[in-house]
Amino acid sequence: MRNFLYLSAIALLFSACKGGMPFSKGKKDKSQVTGWNYNDKNMGGFFKSPVNEQGTGPGLVFVQGGTFTMGATDEDIMGDWNNVPRRVTLSSFYIDKTEVANIHYREYLSWIERTFDDPMYEAVVNGAKPDTLVWRSELAANEPLIDYYFRHPSYNNYPVVGVTWRQANDFCIWRSNRVNELILVEKGMSNANTLKSIQGKGEENFTTKSYLLGIYSAQGAKNKKSPLMDENGRPRNYVKVEDGILMPDYRLPTEAEWEYAAYGLVNQNPNAKRKEGKRGEELIMNKQVYSWSHNVNGLRDSRSGSWQGKYMANFKRGSGDYMGVAGGLNDNAAIPGPIDAYFPNGFGIYNMSGNVSEWVADIYRPLNSKDVDDLNPYRGNIFKKPVKDENNEYQRDSLGRVKMIEETNEDLKKRRNYQKANAINYLDGDSLSMVQYGYGTTTLVSDKSRVFKGGGWDDRAYWLSPGTRRHLEEDQASSSIGFRCAMDRFGSQEGNGFKSGLYFSNRRQNTRKK
């Protein structure tokens, strides 16, 4: 009997240890290259996150990437030939369903004013405010809009205007940090009181990059049931990139992303809505002129007659005609309209044609379509790295952001894929391109010129085509330019629930002798 009990105990111990930790429950996930268990303190403690896919950030919609012809669609009536058609491919990404509204930007200002309430930050607070004087005109009675358009609740859901490119870019940075700060609170990795105790924090405020680099410590993390584990198998109350919990940065969309999202060409694919394992047709249709195509011909749906005669966008029909005639208003908006008005495009995105033009990330160059890469094209890269002090620790600036500097020649001397940290003028006006320009000296184009697209409430129909493009200095604003944000997509290009690449069933080789 004693021998039987002894042998039973040995068998029980062996079966428990087989899964990694003694008496562990469930089957362990193993490495395919070493056979060691993941998330096992007895086998190196390497942690593999349970997160498999990227979440969708607040306000965003998924845009499945692909190939399209970027550039002019309609006749080039301006005669500047700055949007030569060219086929490019974009990776999948996310973009805001609507333009950023006044209420959203006032939320941003409120946070700025409370966090940086010390008089030393006066320039920061004032620098974030939109220029409401963009409504002023010497020969128009628009003065009330200076005080009311941005702040009155009747305009809460209208697109914010009077913001420069720089202000729009700063808003994206702020939004990234607030979304990730809330994620940490909801996951129990930070105390909820941090969301309300922002008064006077100044440079001590949360930023995603400073958190990930370890120079910001989340306060009051007490999640004893955290699914995240350290190398000793204990619950971990800090988050890393590898955990897949924090969102990538919000940012301005590139010109190519904005144009691709605007067309919504997914509606022209008859089998676009499909299940995993089935794919749609690989079709590239003739380009539509505007963004709201509902069928392969780019025509409005008039089967019920309800669309006939209705405007699909907010724009200026002709000189002096901004919204039609009383009792029969065409677009029902003399100035910008609500951000969710008018017909959405194939991706479900609103106002990519009309309402307000929108800032995009790119530096403007007339020949961008010829110069940039054909995969994820973009001009405006400045490659930077975090700054460290004499103690080899990362530093933050007065706004709480990690200090960054351009990479040096020493950093790049052994690189082969790029040789310059500032790539704004790469292959454009240098010895490699054999082209010479006088940007900012003999032309209106400079290294601060940014592209804006989409056409607005005071534009003719020509500018509503996503292929058209214009530019303005990044520190200037207009009553007809707003913006929306975008975000990178990591993982499957088809979206969550799908695998990257093509998979085929395994077939054994026929080894029978003939």
N, C-alpha and C positions, 0 to 999 in steps of 0.2 A: 504493500500500500504506500509506504513511504517513497519507494522508487517511482511509483506511478505519479505521485504528486510532484516529485522533483522533475520528472520528464515533462509533465504538463506545464510547469512553470517555465522551463527552458523554451518550450515550444511557443508559449504565449509571448515571452520576451523577444524571441526571434521574429515572430510575425509583427510585433509592434515596431521593432527597430528597422524592419524592412522598408517602412515608409519614410525613414529619416530619423525623426525624433521619437524617443520611446513613448509608446502608447498614443501616438498621434492618430488623428482621425482623418479618414479620407485618403485618396491617392495623391501623392505629391507630383507637381509639375516638374519634369526633368529637362535638363539641357540636352539638346540633340547633338552637341559637340563634345561634351564631357561625360554625360550621364549623371552628373551631380544634380541634386535637388535644388530648385529655386526656393527662396523664402525658408531656408532651413539653416539655423544657426550652427548645426553640426556639419554642414557642408559649405562653409565659406560665407554663409549669410547673404548671398547676392539676392537682392530684392527684385522681383518681377511684378510690375504693376498689374492689377486686375483690369485697368482701363485699356480698352482695345481701340477705341475710336475717338475722334475729336468731337467735342460738343459744339453746338451752334450758339454763338453769343447773342445777347439781347439785341433785338431789332434787325438781325441779319437774315438773309435768305441764301440758300446754297445755289451757286452757279456752276453747273458742270462745264468744264473747259472743253476745248476742241479747236479745230481749224476754222478760220474765217478770213475773208478778204477785208483788210482794214484800209480805210481811206475813203476817197470821194465816191459817192453814189450818184448824186444828181449832177447836172451840168455845173462846171466851175464858173459861175457867173461873176465871181470876184476877180478871176483871172490871176490869182497869186500862185496857183499850182503848188500848194504846200501840203497837200494830203493825197499824194500819189498812191493809187491802190497797190496793195501788196499782201500776199498770203502769209499769215502768221499762225502760230499755235499758242494757246494759253492753257496753263494748268488750271484746274478747278480752284475756286475761291469763294468767298462770301462777300456780300455787299448789302448795304442797308436797303430795306424795302422802300423807304421813303427818304426824302431830304431831311436833314437836321432842322428841327423846328425852333421857333422862338422859345417855347417852354423848355426845350432841352438845353438851349444855350444859357437861359437864365438860371437853370439848375447848376450849370458849370460856373457861372459868375458868382452865385451864392456860395458855392464851395470855396472859390478863390478868395472871396472877400472875408470869409470866416477863418480860413486857414492862414491867410497872410494879412492879418489885421493890424500888424505892427506898422507904424508910419514908414519904417525903412523899406517896406514892400509896396509903397504907393505906386511906383512905376509899374510893378507887376500887375496890380489890380487894374489900373487905368489901361495898361496895354492889352488886357483881355477883352475890354469892352468894345462892342461893335461901333462903327462910325455911323451914327444915325443921321448925320448931315448929308449922307449920300442921297437923301430924298429932296434936298434943296435944289431949286432951279431959279434962275433970275426971272424967268417969265412964266412961272407956274405957281399956283396956290397950293403947294404941297407941304407947307410948314407944319400942319397938325400931325403929319406922318412922322416927323422927327421925334415927337414925344410919345406917340401912341402906337406906332406899328410894332415896335419891339416889345413894349411892356403891357399894353392893354390885353386883358384876357380874351377879348373877341378875336385876337390874332394869335392866340396860343399855338394853334395847330397850323400856322402858316410858316413857310421856310424862313429861317434867319438869313438876313442879307446885311451888307455893310461889313462883312468879315473879310480880312485879308487872307492870303494863302497861309501865311505864318500862323495867324490865329486859328484857322481851320486845322492846321497840323498840330498845334498845341492842344486843341480840343480832343483830337484823336488820342494823344498821349494820356491826357487826363482820364478819358473814358476807359482806356485799357487798365489803368491802375484801379479805378473804382470798381470795375467788374471783377477783377481778380481779388481785390480786398474783400468784397462781399462773398466770393467763393470760399475764402479762408475762414470767414466767420461761419458760414453755413456748414462747413465741414468740421467745425469745432477746432480749427487750427489757430483761431484768434478770437479774442474776447469781443462780443457784440458791442460793448461800450466804445470800442475804437471808432465805430461808425458815427457816433454822436459827439465824441470828445475831440473835435477837430479844431476848436477855437484856438487860434494863436499857435498852432503847431509849427508853421513855417517849414523849415527844411527837414523837420522830423516826420513829415507826412510819409505815408506808405507809397512806395513805387515798386513795381514788379521786379525791375532789374536789381534794385538795391536789396530786395528781399532774397532773390535767388543767389546773389553774390555774398550774402551773409552779413551785410552791413546794416540791415534793418531786421530787428527781432520782433516777431508778432507777439503782442501782449496777451497774457492770460490763456494760453493754449492749454486746455485741460481735457482733451479727448482721449480718455483712457481706453476707448474701444476703437481707436483708429485702425483702419485696415492697413495702414502703412507701417512697415516694420524696419527696424535698424538691423545691423549685422548680428546683433545678439538676440534677435527674435522678440524684442520689446516694442510696444507701440511707439511710433515716431510722430511727433507733433510739429514737424516742419515738412514743407513740400519741396520737391525738386522737379526739374523739367521732365525727368524720366517717369514721373508719376502720372503725367498726362491729365492733371487736374486743372492747372491754370490755363487760361486762354492765351493764344498768341496775341500780339499787339493789334489793336485797331489802327488803321492808317488811311490815308487818302488812296483811292484806287489809282492804278496807273492809267494812262490814256487808253492803252489797248484793252485793259480790263473794263474800263467804263464803256467804251464803244461796243465791245462784245456783249456785255450785260444789257446794254440799251437795245440792241437788235432783238434779243430774245428769240434767236433762231431755233430754239428747241421746239417751238410750235410748228415748225415746218417739217419736223420728223414725225411721220405717221405712227411710229411705234416707240415714241420716246418714253411713255409711261409703261415700264416693263418690270418684270420680276427678275431676281438674280438667276443667271443662267441663260437669259434671253436678251438679245441686243436689238436695238433699232437699226434702221437703215443708215448707211454711210452716205448721206446726201448733202451736197452743197448747192443750195438753190440760188437763183438770181437774187441779188441783194434788194431788199425793200428800202424805200426811201426814209420812212419814219420807224418809230419803235413799237407801234401797237399792232402789228400784223396779227391777225387771228386765223389765217389760213395760208396755204402755200402761195396764193396769188397776191398776198399783201392787201387784200380788199377788206372793207368793213362788212360785217355780217348784217345783211339787210333782210334776212328771211322773215323776221317778224315785223320789219318796218320800224322797229323802235330806235334803231341807230341812225336812220336816214336823216341827214341834216344836222346831226349833233356833232359838236366839235370834240375831237379826241385829245386836245391839248390846249393849254392857255398860251395864246400868242397874239400878235398884232396883225390883223388881216390886211391892213393897208394904212396909209396916212390918215390919222385921226380916228381910226376904227379899232378900238381896243377890246370891245365886248359886244358889239352889235347894237340893236335898237330896243328901246323900252318895250316890254311886253313880248319880246322875242330875242332876248339876249343869247348870243351864240356860245361864248365860253364862260359867261357869268362871272367874270373877274376882270376889273379894270387894272388891278395890280396883281401881285402873286396871289394864288388861291391856296386852299388847304393842301397839305402834303399828300393826302390820300384821295384827292379828287382826280377825275379823268380816268381813262381806261388803262389798266396795267398791261404790261407786255407779257411775253411768253413765260418769263421767269417769275411773274407776279410782282414786278417792280413798278412803282409809280413815278410818273413825271420825268422820265428820261428824255422826253421831248417836250419842251415848253416849261412853263411856270417860272423857274429860274435856271440860268446857266449854272454849271457846277465846276468848282476847282478840281483838277486832277493832279497827280503827283509830279508829272514830268516837267522838266525844263523844256521850253519851247525852242525848236529849231525847225526851219522850213523843210529840211530834208530828213527829218527823223525817220520817216517810213523807209528811207533808203539806207540809213546808217546803222540802226540798232539791230539786235539779234532777231531771228525769226521765231525764237521760243521765249515767251514772256518778255517782249520788248519793253525797254524803259531807258530813258536818259535822265540822269540826276544822281547817280551813285557817288557818295563820298564815304569811303571805307574808314571806319574808326575803331579804336580799341579803348577799354577802360583805363583810367589813370590810377597809378599806385603812388603812395607816398614813400618816404624814406624807410618806413617800417614794412614795406611791401604789402600795404593794405589799400584797398580800393577807397576812393574818395567820393563824397557827394558835394554838389554845388548848393547855392543858397535856396534853391527850389526843391531840394531833396532828391534830385536826379543824379545818377551816377555820372561823374565827370568823364568825358570822352575826348580823345584827341585823334587827329588823323594819323594813320599809319605812316611810318617813316621809310626812307629809302633803305635803311638797314633792315627793316622788317621784310621788305619786298625783294631783296637782292637775290634770293634763291627761288623766288616764285616763277612759275612759267605761265600760269593762267591769267595773271594781271600784273602790271608793272607800275601803276599809278594809283595813289590813294584817292585823288580827286579825279573822277572820270566824267565830269560834266562836259568837258570839251574834247573827250577822247574821239579820235577820227573825225574831228570837226574843226577845221582851221589850224591843223598842225601839219607837221612835215609828212606824217604817214598818209593823211588823206589827200594831200596836195591841193587843199582848198584853203582859201584865205578869206576871213570875214573881219569886219570891224565892229563886233558886237559891243553895243553900249557906247561906241565912239562915233561911228559913221552911220549906225542904224538904230532903230528903236528896240531892237532885240538885244538882251544882255543875259548875263548868267543869273539874273533874278527874274527873268521872264518865265511865267508859268502858264501852262495850257488850261483853258476852260472850255467846256463843251455843253451842248444840249439845247441852246436857245432858251429865251426867257419870255416873260410877259410883254416886253416891249420890242420883240424881234419879229421880223418877217419869217414866213414859213421856211425859207431856205436854211436858216440856222438851226431848225429843229431836227435836221437829219443828223444822226449820230456821227456820220463821217466828216462833218465840218469841224473846224477847229479855229480858235482864236487865242490870243495871249494877252496877259496883263502882268505888270510887275508884282512880285509876291508881297510887297508892303502896301499895295493899293486895294481899294474896295469899290463896290458898285451896288446900286439898289437892285440890280438884276442878276447878281451872282451869289449863290449859296454853295452848299456842299453836302456830300454824304460820305460815310466811312466804309471801309472794306477790311477784310481780314484774310490772311493766308489759309489755305486748306492743306492739311497734312494727312497723308494716308491715301486710301482708295480714291481714284479720280471720279468714280461713279457715285460716290457718296457713302454715307453710313449704311451698313448692312451688305456692302458689296466688297469683294476682294479686288486688289490690284492685279493686273495681268490677266491672262487667259489660262484656264485650267482644263485639263482633259482627263478622262478616266484612265486609270492605270491598266495597261494590258501586258500580260505575260508574253514573253517571247516564245514562239513555237520552236521547241527544241527536238521535236520528234524526227527520227531518221526517216528519210524517204526510201 
